[in-house]
Amino acid sequence: VQLQASGGGSVQVGGSLRLSCAASGRTLSNYAMGWFRQAPGKEREFVAAISWTGDNTYYANSVKGRFTISKDNAKNTVDLQMNSLKPEDTAVYSCAADRAPYRTNLMSRPNEYRYWGQGTLVTVSS
């Protein structure tokens, strides 16, 4: 499966952006999905995950209450709505698909994800 993230850009503190991850080559409907980010000079960091059904979500504490992950199995997309953005949210954001279909536990470790998309840059300025 190939994943492509889009929707990044530059925004001021307190602003919002909506990232989208589109899949091709395989349906996402059977896979849990995650969003990760990597800031310059830092390790990749977990942001959010959603179950393959879309019923369950899991967020990093740093984004809880500000970000919302959603999944549209009909469109084969996963979105990340980011509100109340802060400078520390600046990073390259990447989407990823679970390493196996139908898994029920939501994972925050990158090695639990098999398919990765090209990232999209989010810059939050004050």
C-alpha positions in Angstrom: 0.0 0.0 0.0 1.2 3.5 -0.7 0.3 6.4 1.6 0.4 10.0 0.8 0.0 12.7 3.4 -1.1 16.2 2.5 -2.4 19.4 4.0 0.6 20.7 5.8 1.6 24.4 5.7 2.4 27.4 7.8 0.1 28.7 10.4 0.2 31.0 13.3 -0.1 30.0 17.0 -3.6 29.1 17.8 -4.5 28.2 14.2 -5.8 25.0 12.7 -4.8 22.7 9.9 -6.3 19.5 8.6 -3.9 16.8 7.4 -5.1 14.0 5.1 -3.6 10.6 4.3 -4.7 8.9 1.1 -4.0 5.3 0.3 -3.6 3.5 -2.9 -2.9 -0.1 -3.8 -4.8 -1.5 -0.8 -7.7 -0.6 1.2 -7.2 1.0 4.6 -10.5 -0.3 5.9 -8.8 -3.3 7.6 -5.9 -1.5 9.2 -5.4 0.6 12.2 -3.7 3.9 11.3 -1.4 6.2 13.0 0.0 9.7 12.7 3.6 10.4 13.7 5.7 13.5 13.6 9.4 14.4 13.6 10.8 17.8 14.4 14.3 18.8 13.3 16.9 17.2 15.4 14.4 15.0 17.3 13.2 11.5 17.1 10.0 10.4 15.5 7.1 10.9 17.9 3.7 9.3 18.1 0.8 11.6 17.7 -2.5 9.7 17.3 -3.9 6.3 16.2 -7.3 5.0 15.2 -8.6 1.5 15.1 -9.4 -0.3 11.8 -13.1 0.2 12.5 -12.6 3.9 13.3 -14.4 3.4 16.7 -11.3 3.8 19.0 -8.7 6.4 19.1 -5.5 7.0 21.0 -3.6 10.3 21.4 -0.3 11.4 22.7 -0.7 13.5 25.8 0.9 16.5 24.1 -2.0 16.7 21.5 -4.9 15.3 23.5 -7.9 17.7 23.4 -6.4 19.6 20.4 -6.0 17.0 17.7 -8.6 14.6 16.3 -7.9 11.6 14.1 -10.7 10.2 11.9 -11.0 7.5 9.3 -13.2 7.3 6.2 -13.0 3.7 5.0 -15.2 4.5 2.0 -12.7 7.2 0.8 -9.7 5.2 2.0 -8.4 8.2 3.9 -7.3 9.1 7.4 -7.4 12.7 8.6 -5.8 14.6 11.4 -7.6 17.8 12.5 -5.2 20.0 14.4 -6.5 22.9 16.4 -4.9 25.3 18.8 -1.6 24.7 17.3 1.6 25.6 19.2 5.2 26.2 18.0 6.2 22.8 19.5 3.8 21.2 17.0 6.2 22.2 14.2 7.3 19.0 12.5 7.0 16.7 9.5 3.9 14.7 9.9 3.6 11.2 8.5 0.8 8.7 8.4 1.3 5.0 8.8 -0.7 1.7 8.5 -0.5 -1.0 11.1 1.8 -4.0 10.4 -1.2 -6.4 10.2 -4.9 -6.0 9.5 -7.7 -6.3 12.1 -5.5 -5.7 15.2 -7.5 -4.3 18.1 -4.7 -2.7 20.2 -3.7 0.7 19.1 0.1 1.2 19.0 2.3 4.1 19.6 5.7 2.6 18.6 6.8 3.2 15.0 7.9 -0.4 14.6 4.3 -1.6 15.0 3.5 0.1 11.7 4.5 -1.4 8.3 3.5 1.1 5.7 4.6 4.7 5.8 3.7 7.7 3.7 5.8 10.6 2.7 5.5 13.3 5.3 4.0 16.8 5.1 5.5 19.8 6.9 3.6 21.7 9.5 5.1 25.0 10.7 3.6 26.9 13.5 4.9 30.4 14.1 4.3 32.9 16.9 
